[in-house]
Amino acid sequence: MTNPVNIHTQRSGADRRLHIMQVTFGMVIGGLERVVIELCRRIDPSTYRLSICCIGRRGPLADVMESEGVEVIVCQNQSKAAKYLRGIELAKLFSAHDVDLIHTHHTGSLIDSTIGARLTGTPLVHTDHGKLYPTSWKWRMLEQTASRFAERVIAVSEQSRRDLIGLQGIAAEKVEVICNGLDLTPARSASIESIRAELGAGPDQCIIGTAARLEDQKGLELFLEGAVQVLRRAPHARFVIVGGGSKEEHLREYARTLGIASHVLVTGYRIDAVTLMTAFDCFVQTSHWEAMPMALLEAMALKKPIVATAVGGVPEVVLHGETGFLLHQRDAAQLAGLIVPLATDASLGQRLGQAGFQRYHEQFTSTGMIAKYENLYRRVLPHRLRRAA
């Protein structure tokens, strides 16, 4: 293929590190963005220089990354015409910033970046962070086409790999699995007692909590419906929803409608969500779909027992009866039946939480994830690695 803008033969300045640009929709609050942050923070800085390109919106986590010295580029023109020409805009951006490898994290980013990659001859890898199936025929066709030009497509769970191959029609030889991971050391300036007090929990109350973007995907109406059932058998329970989003006021109103508002706190967006989670006695996730949810990894790292819907890659994280409990039907009574033992038996929660922590430490740390991504980068960029040495 003709390369009209040869960006790889020479590199100006003293920095000979390889430039990997992480391309996503925006740096909002979510698991996808957490993976991008982990990559930017932990990929070998002596070999690689990472930057972030947001094609749709900036998002609050862009400020965090810039404060840590990571360059964040935002596509400012969001008109309809500009979106149709985004691939050409990205080609110019990849050329101007001497990008050696494009790493996309969002289906729209993959499609647009593929155009830019082809125009500049820049290799591209893509991480799929999960989606609601079935997708429309248009998006399926576009994703299939773009994936043909990717060096590799990364699934974050074995179930996600099966979905990409079986439901999206992506070639099996293109897809490999790198599970999400994180290294969690929550900054806590306050005691557990003061955090519990902030959450409105008395000394003898059990906190059943969740942390999520408050959107339809998370299915938090079920969380509240389950709370009604739990309170009948464990009236000392306190329910906390940490996060913000379009469903925030709806969930507060739904708690009032169910008559449990005095037992429920919806905190809104909190940058210290993980710190608040340290006070939970049990973590609950009621999502309709997930690929490899980072919130569950956070809960495991904090030694919290988990109750979660058995969707997507969740059963690869939570082992039923060993590290928590899995809900196979969206039924409030069944959900409550899994939560009540944890709300009434602290020793059970401690045992499951400790087992979850061990599983997290063995399989879902950021160190393990980063090692696999660095291996991927080396395989995709062998010639450029020799040049940068």
C-alpha positions as CSV (number, residue, x, y, z in Angstrom):
1,M,0.0,0.0,0.0
2,T,1.2,3.5,-0.8
3,N,2.1,5.4,2.3
4,P,1.6,9.1,1.5
5,V,2.9,10.3,4.8
6,N,5.9,8.2,5.9
7,I,6.1,8.9,9.6
8,H,8.4,6.1,10.6
9,T,11.7,6.5,8.8
10,Q,13.0,9.3,11.0
11,R,12.1,10.7,14.4
12,S,13.0,14.2,15.4
13,G,14.4,15.0,18.8
14,A,16.1,12.9,21.3
15,D,13.1,10.8,22.3
16,R,13.5,7.5,20.5
17,R,10.8,5.7,22.5
18,L,7.9,4.1,20.5
19,H,4.7,6.2,20.5
20,I,1.6,4.2,21.2
21,M,-1.6,6.2,21.0
22,Q,-4.7,4.9,22.9
23,V,-7.8,5.9,21.0
24,T,-11.2,5.9,22.7
25,F,-14.5,7.8,22.7
26,G,-13.7,9.8,25.8
27,M,-12.1,9.6,29.3
28,V,-15.3,9.2,31.2
29,I,-15.8,7.1,34.3
30,G,-15.8,3.4,33.4
31,G,-13.9,0.1,33.2
32,L,-12.7,0.7,29.6
33,E,-11.1,4.0,30.7
34,R,-9.6,2.3,33.7
35,V,-7.7,-0.1,31.4
36,V,-6.5,2.9,29.4
37,I,-5.2,4.5,32.6
38,E,-3.5,1.4,33.8
39,L,-1.7,1.1,30.4
40,C,-0.6,4.7,30.5
41,R,0.7,4.4,34.0
42,R,2.4,1.1,33.9
43,I,3.7,0.3,30.4
44,D,7.5,0.4,30.3
45,P,8.3,4.1,30.0
46,S,11.9,3.5,28.9
47,T,10.6,1.8,25.7
48,Y,7.2,3.3,25.1
49,R,5.6,6.7,25.2
50,L,1.8,6.6,25.5
51,S,-0.8,9.3,24.7
52,I,-4.6,9.3,24.6
53,C,-6.9,10.5,21.8
54,C,-10.6,11.1,22.6
55,I,-12.7,11.1,19.4
56,G,-16.0,12.0,21.0
57,R,-15.6,13.9,24.3
58,R,-13.0,14.8,26.8
59,G,-14.3,13.4,30.1
60,P,-13.0,14.0,33.7
61,L,-10.3,11.4,33.7
62,A,-8.5,13.3,30.9
63,D,-7.6,15.9,33.6
64,V,-6.2,13.1,35.8
65,M,-4.0,11.8,33.0
66,E,-2.7,15.2,32.0
67,S,-1.8,15.9,35.7
68,E,0.4,12.7,35.4
69,G,2.1,14.0,32.3
70,V,0.2,12.0,29.7
71,E,-0.7,13.9,26.5
72,V,-4.5,13.9,25.8
73,I,-5.8,15.0,22.4
74,V,-9.5,15.7,21.9
75,C,-11.2,15.9,18.5
76,Q,-12.9,19.3,18.9
77,N,-15.1,19.3,15.9
78,Q,-18.2,17.1,16.7
79,S,-20.4,18.2,13.8
80,K,-22.0,15.5,11.7
81,A,-19.7,16.3,8.7
82,A,-16.6,16.1,10.9
83,K,-17.6,12.7,12.3
84,Y,-17.9,11.3,8.7
85,L,-14.4,12.6,8.0
86,R,-12.9,11.6,11.3
87,G,-10.7,8.9,9.7
88,I,-8.9,11.5,7.6
89,E,-8.6,13.8,10.6
90,L,-7.0,10.9,12.6
91,A,-4.6,10.2,9.7
92,K,-3.3,13.7,10.0
93,L,-3.1,13.4,13.8
94,F,-1.2,10.0,13.6
95,S,1.3,11.6,11.2
96,A,1.8,14.8,13.1
97,H,2.4,13.0,16.4
98,D,4.7,10.3,15.0
99,V,2.5,7.4,16.2
100,D,4.1,4.0,15.9
101,L,1.1,1.9,17.1
102,I,-2.6,2.7,17.4
103,H,-4.5,1.0,20.2
104,T,-8.2,1.4,20.0
105,H,-10.7,0.7,22.8
106,H,-14.2,1.5,21.4
107,T,-15.9,0.2,18.3
108,G,-16.3,3.6,16.8
109,S,-12.7,4.4,17.5
110,L,-11.7,1.2,15.8
111,I,-13.6,2.0,12.6
112,D,-12.4,5.6,12.4
113,S,-8.8,4.7,13.3
114,T,-8.7,2.0,10.7
115,I,-9.0,4.6,8.0
116,G,-6.3,6.7,9.6
117,A,-4.1,3.6,10.0
118,R,-4.5,2.6,6.4
119,L,-3.7,6.1,5.1
120,T,-0.5,6.3,7.2
121,G,0.6,2.7,7.2
122,T,0.5,2.6,11.0
123,P,-0.3,-0.8,12.6
124,L,-3.4,-1.0,14.9
125,V,-4.5,-3.3,17.7
126,H,-8.0,-3.2,19.2
127,T,-9.3,-4.2,22.6
128,D,-13.0,-5.0,22.8
129,H,-14.5,-4.2,26.2
130,G,-17.8,-5.8,25.6
131,K,-21.2,-4.8,24.2
132,L,-24.8,-5.7,24.2
133,Y,-25.6,-8.4,21.7
134,P,-27.1,-8.7,19.1
135,T,-25.6,-5.6,17.5
136,S,-27.1,-4.0,14.4
137,W,-26.1,-5.5,11.0
138,K,-24.5,-2.2,10.1
139,W,-22.2,-2.1,13.1
140,R,-21.4,-5.8,12.8
141,M,-20.4,-5.3,9.1
142,L,-18.3,-2.3,10.0
143,E,-16.6,-4.0,12.9
144,Q,-15.9,-7.1,10.8
145,T,-14.3,-5.0,8.1
146,A,-12.2,-2.9,10.4
147,S,-11.0,-6.0,12.3
148,R,-9.6,-7.4,9.1
149,F,-7.0,-4.6,9.1
150,A,-6.1,-4.9,12.8
151,E,-3.0,-6.8,13.8
152,R,-4.8,-8.3,16.7
153,V,-8.2,-8.0,18.4
154,I,-8.1,-8.4,22.2
155,A,-11.1,-9.8,24.1
156,V,-11.1,-9.2,27.9
157,S,-12.6,-12.6,28.7
158,E,-13.1,-16.0,27.2
159,Q,-16.8,-15.3,26.8
160,S,-16.0,-12.1,25.0
161,R,-13.8,-14.0,22.6
162,R,-16.5,-16.5,21.9
163,D,-19.0,-13.6,21.2
164,L,-16.6,-11.8,18.9
165,I,-16.1,-14.9,16.8
166,G,-19.5,-16.4,17.0
167,L,-21.7,-13.3,17.0
168,Q,-19.6,-10.6,15.3
169,G,-18.0,-12.9,12.7
170,I,-14.4,-11.8,13.5
171,A,-11.8,-14.3,12.4
172,A,-10.8,-16.6,15.3
173,E,-7.1,-16.4,14.5
174,K,-7.3,-12.6,15.0
175,V,-8.7,-12.8,18.5
176,E,-6.8,-13.4,21.8
177,V,-7.7,-12.9,25.4
178,I,-6.0,-10.5,27.8
179,C,-8.1,-10.3,31.0
180,N,-8.5,-6.9,32.7
181,G,-6.4,-6.3,35.8
182,L,-5.6,-3.6,38.3
183,D,-3.3,-2.9,41.2
184,L,-5.3,-1.4,44.0
185,T,-4.0,0.5,46.9
186,P,-6.9,2.8,48.0
187,A,-5.9,6.1,49.5
188,R,-7.8,6.3,52.8
189,S,-7.5,9.4,54.9
190,A,-10.3,8.4,57.2
191,S,-11.1,5.4,59.3
192,I,-13.6,2.7,58.3
193,E,-15.8,4.0,61.1
194,S,-15.9,7.5,59.7
195,I,-16.6,6.3,56.2
196,R,-19.4,4.1,57.5
197,A,-20.8,7.2,59.3
198,E,-20.6,9.2,56.1
199,L,-22.6,6.5,54.4
200,G,-25.3,6.7,57.1
201,A,-24.5,3.3,58.6
202,G,-24.7,2.6,62.3
203,P,-22.2,0.4,64.1
204,D,-24.4,-2.7,63.8
205,Q,-25.6,-2.2,60.3
206,C,-24.4,-4.2,57.3
207,I,-23.6,-2.2,54.2
208,I,-24.7,-3.8,51.0
209,G,-23.1,-1.7,48.3
210,T,-22.4,-1.2,44.6
211,A,-20.3,1.2,42.5
212,A,-21.1,1.8,38.9
213,R,-22.0,4.2,36.2
214,L,-25.7,4.7,36.8
215,E,-27.0,3.7,33.3
216,D,-29.4,1.1,32.0
217,Q,-26.6,-1.5,31.5
218,K,-26.2,-1.8,35.3
219,G,-29.8,-2.8,36.0
220,L,-29.8,-1.2,39.4
221,E,-33.6,-1.4,39.7
222,L,-33.0,-5.0,40.6
223,F,-30.6,-4.0,43.3
224,L,-33.3,-1.9,44.9
225,E,-36.0,-4.6,44.4
226,G,-33.7,-7.1,46.1
227,A,-33.2,-4.6,48.9
228,V,-36.9,-4.7,49.7
229,Q,-36.7,-8.5,50.1
230,V,-33.5,-8.4,52.1
231,L,-34.8,-5.8,54.6
232,R,-37.6,-8.2,55.5
233,R,-35.1,-10.7,56.8
234,A,-32.2,-8.4,57.7
235,P,-33.7,-5.0,58.8
236,H,-30.2,-3.8,59.9
237,A,-29.0,-3.7,56.2
238,R,-28.0,-0.4,54.6
239,F,-27.8,-0.1,50.8
240,V,-25.4,2.2,49.1
241,I,-25.1,3.0,45.4
242,V,-21.9,4.9,44.6
243,G,-21.7,6.6,41.2
244,G,-23.4,9.1,38.9
245,G,-25.1,8.9,35.6
246,S,-28.4,9.5,33.8
247,K,-30.3,7.1,36.1
248,E,-29.2,8.8,39.4
249,E,-32.4,10.7,40.2
250,H,-34.5,7.8,38.8
251,L,-32.9,5.4,41.3
252,R,-33.5,7.8,44.2
253,E,-37.2,8.1,43.2
254,Y,-37.5,4.4,42.8
255,A,-36.2,3.8,46.3
256,R,-38.9,6.2,47.5
257,T,-41.6,4.4,45.5
258,L,-40.5,1.1,47.0
259,G,-40.7,2.6,50.5
260,I,-37.0,2.0,51.3
261,A,-35.5,5.5,50.8
262,S,-34.5,5.6,54.5
263,H,-32.4,2.5,54.0
264,V,-30.8,3.6,50.7
265,L,-28.1,6.2,49.8
266,V,-27.2,7.2,46.2
267,T,-24.0,9.1,46.6
268,G,-23.7,10.5,43.1
269,Y,-20.3,10.6,41.3
270,R,-17.5,10.2,43.7
271,I,-13.8,10.3,42.7
272,D,-13.1,8.4,46.0
273,A,-15.5,5.5,45.1
274,V,-12.9,2.9,46.0
275,T,-12.4,4.4,49.4
276,L,-16.1,4.3,50.1
277,M,-16.1,0.6,49.0
278,T,-13.7,-0.2,51.8
279,A,-16.6,0.2,54.2
280,F,-18.9,-2.3,52.3
281,D,-19.7,-5.7,53.9
282,C,-20.8,-7.1,50.5
283,F,-20.5,-5.9,46.9
284,V,-23.5,-6.5,44.5
285,Q,-23.5,-6.1,40.7
286,T,-26.8,-6.4,38.9
287,S,-25.7,-5.7,35.3
288,H,-27.6,-6.8,32.2
289,W,-24.3,-7.4,30.4
290,E,-20.6,-7.1,31.2
291,A,-17.3,-8.3,29.6
292,M,-14.8,-8.1,32.4
293,P,-16.0,-5.6,35.0
294,M,-13.3,-3.7,36.8
295,A,-15.6,-3.0,39.8
296,L,-15.6,-6.7,40.6
297,L,-11.8,-6.8,40.5
298,E,-11.8,-3.8,42.9
299,A,-14.2,-5.5,45.2
300,M,-12.0,-8.7,45.2
301,A,-8.9,-6.6,45.8
302,L,-10.7,-5.1,48.9
303,K,-11.6,-8.6,50.1
304,K,-15.3,-8.1,49.7
305,P,-17.7,-11.0,49.0
306,I,-19.6,-10.5,45.8
307,V,-23.1,-11.2,44.5
308,A,-23.4,-10.7,40.8
309,T,-25.5,-11.5,37.8
310,A,-23.9,-14.4,35.8
311,V,-23.5,-12.4,32.5
312,G,-20.6,-12.2,30.1
313,G,-17.2,-12.8,31.7
314,V,-18.5,-12.4,35.3
315,P,-18.5,-16.2,35.9
316,E,-14.8,-16.2,35.0
317,V,-14.2,-13.7,37.8
318,V,-16.6,-14.8,40.6
319,L,-16.6,-18.5,41.5
320,H,-20.0,-19.4,42.9
321,G,-19.8,-20.5,46.5
322,E,-16.0,-19.8,46.6
323,T,-15.5,-16.1,46.2
324,G,-19.2,-15.0,46.1
325,F,-22.5,-15.9,44.6
326,L,-23.8,-15.8,41.0
327,L,-27.4,-14.9,40.1
328,H,-28.7,-16.7,37.0
329,Q,-32.1,-15.1,36.8
330,R,-33.1,-11.5,37.2
331,D,-35.3,-12.2,40.2
332,A,-35.4,-10.0,43.3
333,A,-36.3,-12.9,45.7
334,Q,-33.4,-15.0,44.4
335,L,-31.0,-12.0,44.6
336,A,-32.1,-11.4,48.2
337,G,-31.6,-15.1,49.0
338,L,-27.9,-14.7,48.0
339,I,-27.4,-11.5,49.9
340,V,-29.1,-12.4,53.2
341,P,-26.5,-15.0,54.3
342,L,-23.8,-12.4,53.8
343,A,-25.8,-9.8,55.7
344,T,-26.3,-12.1,58.6
345,D,-23.1,-14.1,58.8
346,A,-19.9,-11.9,58.9
347,S,-17.7,-15.0,59.0
348,L,-19.1,-16.2,55.7
349,G,-18.4,-12.8,54.1
350,Q,-14.8,-12.8,55.4
351,R,-14.2,-16.3,54.1
352,L,-15.5,-15.6,50.6
353,G,-13.7,-12.2,50.6
354,Q,-10.4,-13.7,51.5
355,A,-10.8,-16.3,48.7
356,G,-11.7,-13.6,46.2
357,F,-8.6,-11.6,47.2
358,Q,-6.4,-14.6,46.6
359,R,-8.0,-15.2,43.2
360,Y,-7.5,-11.5,42.3
361,H,-3.9,-11.6,43.3
362,E,-3.3,-14.7,41.2
363,Q,-5.1,-13.8,38.0
364,F,-6.3,-10.2,37.8
365,T,-3.5,-7.8,38.8
366,S,-2.4,-5.0,36.6
367,T,1.1,-6.4,36.6
368,G,-0.2,-9.5,34.8
369,M,-2.3,-7.5,32.4
370,I,0.5,-5.1,31.5
371,A,3.0,-8.0,30.9
372,K,0.6,-9.4,28.3
373,Y,0.0,-6.1,26.6
374,E,3.8,-5.4,26.4
375,N,4.2,-8.9,24.9
376,L,1.5,-7.9,22.3
377,Y,3.3,-4.7,21.5
378,R,6.6,-6.5,21.0
379,R,5.0,-9.0,18.6
380,V,3.4,-6.2,16.6
381,L,6.4,-3.9,16.5
382,P,9.6,-6.0,16.3
383,H,11.4,-3.9,13.7
384,R,10.5,-0.6,15.4
385,L,11.6,-1.9,18.7
386,R,15.1,-2.6,17.3
387,R,15.2,0.9,15.9
388,A,14.3,2.4,19.2
389,A,16.9,0.4,21.1
